[in-house]
Structures are given as C-alpha cells and as structure tokens.
Amino acid sequence: IVTSSGEFRMGNHDTRTDATRMAIEAAKRDALEQVATYLESVTEVKDLDVTRDEIRTFTAGVVTVLNQQTSTRLEKGVAIIHVDLTVQADQQEVIQAITALRENESAKVQLASLRTETEQLRLQLDAANQALATALTAEQVQALTLERQQLLNQIQADALVARALTDYAYLTPIKVRQVNDLLLQARQLHPANQHLQAVEQALATKTGPSALPLVVPSPGNAPSASPDVVPAQRSPL
C-alpha cells in the first residue's frame, strides 16, 4: 500500500471538475512509479527477470485505489486542486499476473500498446492544457476544453481495459463478470477505443460468446465523471 498525491493549478478557463481529474491523473502516475520502484526490489519479482518497463506494463492493471481525498487551497489568488490517493498492489497478484501475461502473447502485446498509447495521450493532454491557458476566444476555450475531456476519457478507458486484460490473463469464473464490467465502463467513456474489440474477441474465444455482455449502454447512459467522490469499493488505477 502506498500513498501518492497530485496537484493542478487552475487557470482562467479551468473548471473544478476538469482540474480535479487532472490532479487525479498526476496522483495516479506518482502511485504507479512508487509501486514499480517497490516491485523492482522484490526478490520474487527479480527472479522473474523482468525489466522496469515490463513491471510498469504488467502491473498497471493490478494496482487499485483504496481511498481518494480531494482538497483545494489558494496561493496568491490561484486555486490549486490537491488529490491524495491510497493505492494497493498485491505482491502475489502481481507475480501471478506477470507469469500469466508472459504466457499470453496477445494480452502482453495489447498491454504494451495500451501503455504506449497512454503515454502519447498524456503528452497530448499537456499540450491541450498549455493551449487552453493561452486561448483568446470563447470558441477556442470550448474546443480545447472538449478536447481535454475526451483525452481524459481515453486515458481512463485505457486504464480500465488494462485491468480487464490483466484479469483475462489468469481468468476465473468470478473474473469473467469483472472483466465484462470493466469493458462496459471503458466503452461508456470511450466507445471508439481500439482495444475493446480485441479483448472482447479474446474473451469470447476463451469463455464462449455467452460470457460477453448482452447489453452495451448507450453513451447517453454513461456515468458522469465525479472525481470528488471516493469510491465505496476498490477501483482500478
């Protein structure tokens, strides 16, 4: 269990909701680095002869958020959103996931692709933030705000798919429903996610089509992002 934090300084065009989502993403990145650093030192993980990049790739799906706290402070008239996360990565679950993923080439390739895509999306997110800070017209602000929200949705959807892939790699009957739930949430956030179809096809091959969700919620039924609410159950990082 580790604690991490992230902050976002609000500009003239930032909403509290978007600022909180940005702070959460920063806290998640901090948490993943801490977990990777710890796991790199674990003897059992060392024995698996994995690189640091592999540890980051394979463990992103098994790190879960236990608690989230959000606060706001003012510094020289600027509102700063601060998020503290408490996250957990089970050492044995990580070892099990790494072992299973090494034997599942398809899942391993998808996870590596997800990690690369997430890094690219974060770069785009940084660029959108810089552009938004210097936007001059209402049209520019609106377009950049929408772009940033879409990028955040894509990042969160990729995190859900990564968790689904990790669960899929060592699938049990209980995890079938968990994987389906994660994929449904990802589809709600980003219906065009290119990884969804590959994971769903792999799941159907492994468990049969009846294991797949029968109803895909429409985008209009997607849950709204509510970053200030601490989840009652563990949620994927």
C-alpha positions as CSV (number, residue, x, y, z in Angstrom):
1,I,0.0,0.0,0.0
2,V,1.4,3.4,-1.0
3,T,0.1,6.9,-0.8
4,S,0.6,9.4,-3.6
5,S,-0.5,12.9,-4.5
6,G,-1.1,15.1,-7.4
7,E,-2.0,18.8,-8.0
8,F,-3.3,21.0,-10.7
9,R,-3.2,24.8,-10.7
10,M,-6.4,26.2,-12.1
11,G,-6.3,28.8,-14.9
12,N,-8.9,31.2,-16.1
13,H,-10.5,28.6,-18.3
14,D,-10.4,25.6,-16.0
15,T,-13.5,24.1,-14.2
16,R,-13.1,22.5,-10.8
17,T,-14.2,19.1,-12.3
18,D,-11.6,19.1,-15.0
19,A,-8.9,20.4,-12.6
20,T,-9.7,17.6,-10.2
21,R,-9.5,15.0,-13.0
22,M,-6.1,16.4,-13.9
23,A,-4.9,16.2,-10.3
24,I,-6.1,12.6,-10.1
25,E,-4.1,11.6,-13.2
26,A,-1.0,13.2,-11.7
27,A,-1.5,11.3,-8.5
28,K,-2.0,8.0,-10.4
29,R,1.3,8.5,-12.3
30,D,3.0,9.1,-9.0
31,A,1.4,5.9,-7.5
32,L,2.5,3.7,-10.4
33,E,6.1,4.9,-10.2
34,Q,6.2,4.2,-6.5
35,V,4.7,0.7,-7.0
36,A,7.1,-0.1,-9.9
37,T,10.1,1.0,-7.7
38,Y,9.0,-1.2,-4.9
39,L,8.2,-4.2,-7.0
40,E,11.6,-3.9,-8.7
41,S,13.2,-4.6,-5.4
42,V,11.1,-7.7,-4.5
43,T,13.1,-10.9,-4.7
44,E,10.3,-13.0,-6.3
45,V,9.8,-10.3,-9.0
46,K,13.6,-10.2,-9.6
47,D,13.6,-13.9,-10.1
48,L,11.1,-13.4,-13.0
49,D,13.9,-11.4,-14.7
50,V,11.6,-8.6,-15.8
51,T,12.6,-5.1,-16.9
52,R,11.3,-1.9,-15.2
53,D,9.3,-1.2,-18.3
54,E,7.7,-4.6,-18.1
55,I,6.9,-4.1,-14.5
56,R,5.1,-0.8,-15.3
57,T,3.2,-2.5,-18.2
58,F,2.2,-5.6,-16.3
59,T,1.3,-4.0,-13.0
60,A,-0.8,-1.1,-14.2
61,G,-3.9,-3.4,-14.3
62,V,-3.5,-4.8,-10.8
63,V,-3.0,-1.5,-8.9
64,T,-6.2,-0.5,-7.2
65,V,-7.4,2.7,-5.5
66,L,-8.5,2.2,-1.9
67,N,-9.1,5.8,-1.0
68,Q,-9.2,9.3,-2.5
69,Q,-9.2,12.7,-0.8
70,T,-9.5,16.0,-2.6
71,S,-8.8,19.4,-1.2
72,T,-8.4,23.0,-2.5
73,R,-6.1,25.8,-1.4
74,L,-5.4,29.3,-2.6
75,E,-1.9,30.5,-3.4
76,K,-1.6,34.2,-4.5
77,G,-5.2,34.1,-5.7
78,V,-4.7,30.9,-7.7
79,A,-6.9,27.8,-6.8
80,I,-4.9,24.6,-6.5
81,I,-6.6,21.3,-6.5
82,H,-4.8,18.6,-4.5
83,V,-5.6,14.9,-4.6
84,D,-4.3,12.2,-2.2
85,L,-4.6,8.6,-3.2
86,T,-4.1,5.4,-1.2
87,V,-3.4,2.6,-3.6
88,Q,-2.7,-1.1,-3.2
89,A,-0.8,-3.7,-5.3
90,D,-0.9,-7.3,-4.0
91,Q,2.6,-8.8,-4.5
92,Q,1.4,-12.3,-5.2
93,E,-1.2,-11.0,-7.6
94,V,1.5,-9.1,-9.4
95,I,3.7,-12.2,-9.7
96,Q,0.7,-14.3,-10.9
97,A,-0.2,-11.6,-13.5
98,I,3.4,-11.3,-14.8
99,T,3.6,-15.1,-15.1
100,A,0.3,-15.4,-16.9
101,L,0.9,-12.5,-19.2
102,R,4.3,-13.8,-20.3
103,E,2.4,-16.9,-21.5
104,N,-0.3,-14.9,-23.3
105,E,1.3,-13.1,-26.2
106,S,-1.9,-11.4,-27.3
107,A,-2.6,-9.9,-23.9
108,K,1.0,-8.9,-23.5
109,V,1.1,-7.1,-26.9
110,Q,-2.2,-5.3,-26.1
111,L,-0.9,-4.1,-22.7
112,A,2.3,-2.8,-24.2
113,S,0.2,-1.0,-26.8
114,L,-2.0,0.5,-24.1
115,R,0.9,1.8,-22.2
116,T,2.4,3.5,-25.3
117,E,-1.0,5.0,-26.2
118,T,-1.5,6.3,-22.6
119,E,1.9,8.0,-22.7
120,Q,1.0,9.6,-26.0
121,L,-2.3,10.7,-24.7
122,R,-0.7,12.3,-21.7
123,L,1.6,14.3,-24.0
124,Q,-1.4,15.5,-25.9
125,L,-3.1,16.4,-22.6
126,D,-0.1,18.5,-21.6
127,A,-0.3,20.3,-25.0
128,A,-4.1,20.9,-24.6
129,N,-3.5,22.4,-21.2
130,Q,-0.9,24.8,-22.5
131,A,-3.1,25.8,-25.4
132,L,-6.1,26.3,-23.1
133,A,-4.1,28.5,-20.8
134,T,-3.4,30.9,-23.7
135,A,-6.8,30.6,-25.5
136,L,-8.1,34.0,-26.6
137,T,-11.6,33.3,-27.8
138,A,-14.7,31.6,-26.4
139,E,-14.6,29.2,-29.4
140,Q,-11.0,28.2,-28.7
141,V,-11.8,27.7,-25.0
142,Q,-14.8,25.5,-25.8
143,A,-12.9,23.4,-28.4
144,L,-9.9,22.9,-26.1
145,T,-12.0,22.1,-23.1
146,L,-13.8,19.4,-25.0
147,E,-10.5,18.0,-26.4
148,R,-9.1,17.8,-22.9
149,Q,-12.2,16.0,-21.5
150,Q,-12.0,13.5,-24.4
151,L,-8.3,12.9,-23.7
152,L,-9.0,12.2,-20.1
153,N,-11.8,9.8,-21.0
154,Q,-9.5,7.9,-23.3
155,I,-6.8,7.7,-20.6
156,Q,-9.3,6.4,-18.1
157,A,-10.8,3.9,-20.6
158,D,-7.3,2.6,-21.4
159,A,-6.7,2.0,-17.7
160,L,-9.9,0.0,-17.4
161,V,-9.0,-2.1,-20.5
162,A,-5.6,-2.7,-19.0
163,R,-7.2,-4.0,-15.8
164,A,-9.5,-6.2,-17.9
165,L,-6.5,-7.6,-19.8
166,T,-4.7,-8.4,-16.6
167,D,-7.8,-10.2,-15.2
168,Y,-8.3,-12.0,-18.5
169,A,-4.7,-13.3,-18.5
170,Y,-5.5,-15.5,-15.5
171,L,-9.3,-15.8,-15.9
172,T,-11.5,-17.4,-13.3
173,P,-15.3,-17.7,-13.4
174,I,-15.6,-14.8,-10.9
175,K,-13.3,-12.6,-13.0
176,V,-15.4,-13.1,-16.2
177,R,-18.0,-10.7,-14.8
178,Q,-15.4,-8.3,-13.5
179,V,-13.8,-8.2,-17.0
180,N,-17.2,-7.6,-18.6
181,D,-17.9,-4.8,-16.1
182,L,-14.5,-3.1,-16.8
183,L,-15.0,-3.3,-20.6
184,L,-18.5,-1.8,-20.3
185,Q,-17.2,1.1,-18.3
186,A,-14.4,1.6,-20.8
187,R,-16.9,1.6,-23.7
188,Q,-19.0,4.2,-21.9
189,L,-16.0,6.5,-21.5
190,H,-14.6,5.9,-25.0
191,P,-16.8,4.0,-27.4
192,A,-14.2,4.1,-30.2
193,N,-11.4,2.5,-28.0
194,Q,-9.5,0.4,-30.5
195,H,-8.5,-2.2,-27.8
196,L,-12.1,-3.2,-26.8
197,Q,-12.9,-5.4,-29.8
198,A,-9.6,-7.4,-29.5
199,V,-10.2,-8.0,-25.7
200,E,-13.8,-9.0,-26.3
201,Q,-12.9,-11.4,-29.1
202,A,-10.2,-13.0,-26.9
203,L,-12.7,-13.3,-24.0
204,A,-15.3,-14.9,-26.3
205,T,-12.7,-17.4,-27.6
206,K,-11.7,-18.3,-24.0
207,T,-15.2,-18.5,-22.4
208,G,-17.7,-18.6,-25.2
209,P,-19.9,-15.8,-26.6
210,S,-22.4,-16.2,-23.8
211,A,-19.9,-14.8,-21.3
212,L,-19.9,-11.4,-23.1
213,P,-22.2,-8.6,-22.0
214,L,-25.6,-8.7,-23.8
215,V,-26.4,-5.0,-23.5
216,V,-24.0,-2.2,-24.2
217,P,-25.1,1.1,-22.6
218,S,-25.5,4.0,-25.0
219,P,-23.2,7.0,-24.5
220,G,-26.2,8.9,-23.1
221,N,-26.3,6.5,-20.2
222,A,-22.6,6.8,-19.4
223,P,-21.9,7.8,-15.8
224,S,-20.7,11.4,-15.4
225,A,-17.2,11.8,-14.0
226,S,-17.4,12.6,-10.4
227,P,-13.8,12.9,-9.2
228,D,-14.6,14.3,-5.8
229,V,-16.5,11.1,-4.8
230,V,-14.4,8.5,-3.1
231,P,-15.4,5.0,-4.4
232,A,-17.1,2.7,-1.9
233,Q,-15.3,-0.3,-3.5
234,R,-11.8,-0.7,-4.8
235,S,-11.4,0.7,-8.3
236,P,-8.7,0.2,-10.9
237,L,-5.9,2.7,-11.2
